[in-house]
Amino acid sequence: MSRVYSTEQGRICPGCDQPVTSCRCKAQQAVPSGDGIVRISRETKGRKGKGVTLASGVPLTDEALKSLAKNLRQKLSTGGSVKDGIMEFQGDQRQALKALLEKEGYKVKLAGG
C-alpha cells in the first residue's frame, strides 16, 4: 500500500494518519495501571549526596502529572521535575508532600527509610 503525501494539512501523525493538530493518539493515552497508592520516598543515590523526594504511582497521564507536579512545586516552594512517571522534588519534602497529596484525594504511603 502506497501513501500519497500532501501539504494541504501539514504534518501527519504516523500513529493515526490524522493531521498533527487533530491527532487522536494523544487523547487516547492510557492512565498507568497500579494499585492506586502513591508512594513517597527519599533518595540520594546518583545525586552527589543531595537528597530528593520521589513520588511514584500517581494514576495520571503524562500531561496531568506534569501539571500536578508544577502545582505541588509551587506549594512546596522547591524545584523538581517529572521523569518516567515519577515526580522528583528537591530536598526532604516527604511530610509536606504527603499532606498535600492527601488533600488532593490520593491514598499515600511513605516508602523506604
PLY file of the C-alpha trace (Angstrom):
ply
format ascii 1.0
element vertex 113
property float x
property float y
property float z
element edge 112
property int vertex1
property int vertex2
end_header
0.00 0.00 0.00
1.49 3.31 -1.01
0.89 6.65 0.65
0.23 9.86 -1.15
1.70 12.80 0.72
0.01 16.15 0.60
0.95 19.51 2.05
-2.65 20.68 2.39
-2.99 19.59 6.01
0.63 19.91 7.15
2.33 17.17 9.10
0.55 13.84 9.51
0.70 11.78 12.71
2.23 8.35 11.97
0.02 6.67 14.59
-3.46 7.70 13.49
-2.85 9.18 10.00
-4.56 12.42 11.01
-3.13 15.95 10.87
-0.94 16.63 13.91
-3.26 19.44 15.01
-6.19 16.99 15.33
-4.24 13.89 16.39
-6.24 11.27 18.27
-3.22 9.40 19.65
-2.53 11.91 22.43
-6.16 11.91 23.51
-6.10 8.14 23.91
-3.09 7.93 26.23
-3.75 5.29 28.81
-3.61 6.01 32.51
-0.84 3.91 34.08
-2.20 0.92 35.94
-1.23 0.30 39.53
-2.68 -0.30 42.95
-3.81 3.31 43.37
-1.37 4.09 46.17
1.10 6.96 45.81
4.45 6.03 47.35
6.75 8.77 48.63
10.42 8.04 49.24
13.71 9.88 49.66
16.78 9.14 47.57
20.36 10.43 47.36
21.79 7.80 45.02
23.48 9.25 41.94
22.96 12.85 43.06
26.30 13.57 44.78
24.72 13.35 48.24
21.89 15.76 47.51
18.57 14.35 48.66
15.40 14.35 46.59
11.87 13.25 47.40
10.27 10.88 44.88
6.52 10.37 44.40
5.60 7.36 42.27
2.38 5.54 41.43
0.22 8.59 40.68
-2.51 7.33 38.32
-2.42 10.23 35.82
-1.43 10.73 32.19
1.85 12.49 31.42
0.29 15.92 30.85
-1.84 15.75 34.01
1.18 14.51 36.01
3.30 17.46 34.84
0.52 19.85 35.79
0.16 18.29 39.25
3.94 18.37 39.78
4.08 22.06 38.85
1.28 22.82 41.30
2.99 20.86 44.08
6.38 22.51 43.42
4.77 25.91 43.81
3.10 24.92 47.09
6.34 23.39 48.42
8.45 26.34 47.18
11.04 23.98 45.75
12.38 22.76 42.43
11.84 19.42 40.81
10.91 17.53 37.68
8.93 14.62 36.25
10.90 11.69 34.85
9.40 8.40 33.62
6.14 8.94 35.52
7.91 9.74 38.80
7.76 13.20 40.34
11.03 14.44 41.89
11.24 17.30 44.40
14.44 18.80 45.74
15.14 18.23 49.43
13.35 16.17 52.07
9.71 17.08 51.43
8.07 13.79 52.48
5.74 15.01 55.23
4.62 18.16 53.42
4.14 16.26 50.16
2.11 13.57 51.92
-0.23 16.20 53.38
-0.68 17.94 50.01
-1.38 14.72 48.11
-3.86 13.53 50.75
-5.63 16.87 50.45
-5.86 16.24 46.67
-7.61 12.93 47.43
-4.82 10.39 46.86
-4.04 7.45 49.12
-0.41 7.99 50.19
2.22 5.80 51.85
5.73 6.72 52.94
8.14 4.16 51.48
11.75 3.47 52.37
13.72 4.70 55.32
0 1
1 2
2 3
3 4
4 5
5 6
6 7
7 8
8 9
9 10
10 11
11 12
12 13
13 14
14 15
15 16
16 17
17 18
18 19
19 20
20 21
21 22
22 23
23 24
24 25
25 26
26 27
27 28
28 29
29 30
30 31
31 32
32 33
33 34
34 35
35 36
36 37
37 38
38 39
39 40
40 41
41 42
42 43
43 44
44 45
45 46
46 47
47 48
48 49
49 50
50 51
51 52
52 53
53 54
54 55
55 56
56 57
57 58
58 59
59 60
60 61
61 62
62 63
63 64
64 65
65 66
66 67
67 68
68 69
69 70
70 71
71 72
72 73
73 74
74 75
75 76
76 77
77 78
78 79
79 80
80 81
81 82
82 83
83 84
84 85
85 86
86 87
87 88
88 89
89 90
90 91
91 92
92 93
93 94
94 95
95 96
96 97
97 98
98 99
99 100
100 101
101 102
102 103
103 104
104 105
105 106
106 107
107 108
108 109
109 110
110 111
111 112
